[in-house]
């Protein structure tokens, strides 16, 4: 079956160029034995006769595979692309090439733009004016634009850990499969749409290929505000990087990763390390919300017995836990969960980043207190600190961004400061033994080398001075006092023992 190719021409006030652009499309693209082609012009509500020129060309050349559309309201450069890409998806095209109606990019290179897609060598193809040194300047690119292009591309490559020659060419070809996978509908309607979609393609791991293209500057009108464009693309690139660090969230940079896609944090001081270090070797441990079992495995290496409880059981549970039970922790908190009969006399109970996910953390604490307080276990609890300085600054700026990970994880139902956590624990009948501020997991961002360790040291120093402000997480070690029901039972038993003793003495 032939591949379906869409040549999508974005046009705005291009009446002096559009016919030339159409004439320059190679005959082999209009009519090809290996793929079927449709050329679509989407005029973005031009004030000139761009759409009429396109229709005139269609009639004169008798091109049945040329479609001309016009937006009733101007959508912007990015908004126009959204419409064309949606057209490609809706009409089941395999590949789409973005071409400009002002002739700035060479239609003669359409076969070269399509070749890597058709051969499945790439998912995305960019035409680059920067692959050949100084070729862009020879083609008429002003020196200030050339320098700006190089500087911005260098910064973006650094932030995105990519190696593209150019981020700012508008000559692009995409597989429709790749377009379907990225949320381009959330992208900017302005010229920074092109940066947004590059970030998305890089983040999703699609194969990108660049090919050299000539530079052409003619009498076309430039609608790009250079300073605003530079600011917008740098802002978007930085926001993407902040989202990867779980500091910011925007749906256009959402890769649809699982919210429980967590990683081990045992190689540096963290909630994981806090739990492991404060659990004595050989302890009998219950790990609520055990996740992938990173902490449990480390505890097994300390000769502990670890019973994991979580909604889903990891595939390798047998190697990470001594035993495992599947349970919704909200059911545990509601008191409807029947604990495994093999669970008895735990010495340590782990609640690592769990309480904030529950409908009622108070109920969870009450259930665990009633069930285990008489066994006198140590409770090790960690929780995000909503009073962390980044969240405070965000609120100061009027921002409150939930995301896939971090303090404002989408699945967090409750938010805590150090004082509110302590208050909840004390009201639930727990005695605080130790409180420790836990720093940002910076080695996950900067690596566990000198930079990551130095920044962790700085964060820990600040935590020692102002724990409520600089703690990313809060670590607590506590014990639970027996609740009234247990104490009543013990009092009743003691009273009966006293009565029995008195009766025995009287009989004697």
Secondary structure, DSSP 8 states (H G I E B T S, - for coil): --EEEEEEEEESS-TTTHHHHHHHS-HHHHS-SSEEEEEEEEE-S-SSSHHHHHHHHHHHHT-TTEEEEE-SS--HHHHHHHHHHHHHHHTT-SEEEEEETTS-S-GGGHHHHHHHHHTTS-SEEEEESSSSTTHHHHTT--HHHHHHHHHHHHHHHHHHT---S-S----EEEEHHHHHHS-GGGS-SSTTHHHHHHHHHHHTT--EEEEE------S------HHHHHHHHHHHHHHHHHHHTTS---GGG-----TT-----TTSSSHHHHHHHTS-TT-EEEEET-TT-HHHHHHHTTT-EEEEEESS--TTHHHH-SEEEE--HHHHHHT-----TT--S-SEEEEES-GGGSS-HHHHHHHHHHHHGGGT-EEEEEEE-TTSHHHHHHHHTT----BSSSTTBTT------HHHHHHHHHHTTEEEEEEEEE---THHHH-SSHHHHHHHHHHHHHHHH-HHHH-SEEEEEEEE---HHHHHHHHHHHHHHHHHHHHHHHH-
